[in-house]
Amino acid sequence: MQPTLLARSISSVAIDA
């Protein structure tokens, strides 16, 4: 799993929340 992809997933969830 790529760190950048993981970070984007977390960021997306944080922004969406």
BAGU-239155 format. One line per 2 residues: for each residue x, y, z of N, C-alpha, C, O. Coordinates in steps of 0.2 Angstrom, whole numbers, plus 2048, in hexadecimal, padded with zeros to 3 digits. Layout:
N
X:Y:Z:X:Y:Z:X:Y:Z:X:Y:Z ~ ... $
//
This chain:
17
804:7FA:800:800:800:800:804:806:800:809:807:804 ~ 803:80B:7FC:807:811:7FB:805:816:801:7FF:817:802 $
80A:819:804:809:81E:80A:805:824:807:800:826:80B ~ 806:826:801:802:82C:7FE:7FB:82A:7FD:7F7:82E:7FF $
7FA:824:7FB:7F3:822:7FA:7EF:822:801:7E9:824:801 ~ 7F2:81F:806:7F0:81F:80C:7EE:826:80F:7E9:827:812 $
7F3:82A:80E:7F2:831:811:7EC:834:80D:7E9:838:811 ~ 7EC:833:807:7E6:836:803:7DF:834:806:7DB:837:807 $
7DF:82D:807:7D9:82A:80A:7D7:82E:810:7D1:82F:812 ~ 7DC:82E:815:7DB:831:81B:7D9:838:81B:7D4:83B:81E $
7DC:83C:816:7DA:843:815:7D3:844:812:7D0:848:815 ~ 7D2:840:80E:7CB:840:80B:7C6:83F:810:7C1:842:810 $
7C7:83A:814:7C2:839:81A:7C2:83F:81F:7BC:840:821 ~ 7C7:841:820:7C7:847:825:7C4:84D:822:7C0:850:825 $
7C5:84E:81C:7C1:854:818:7BA:853:818:7B6:857:818 ~ 7B8:84C:816:7B1:84A:815:7AD:84B:81C:7A7:84C:81C $
7B1:849:822:7AE:849:828:7AB:850:82A:7A8:851:830 $
//
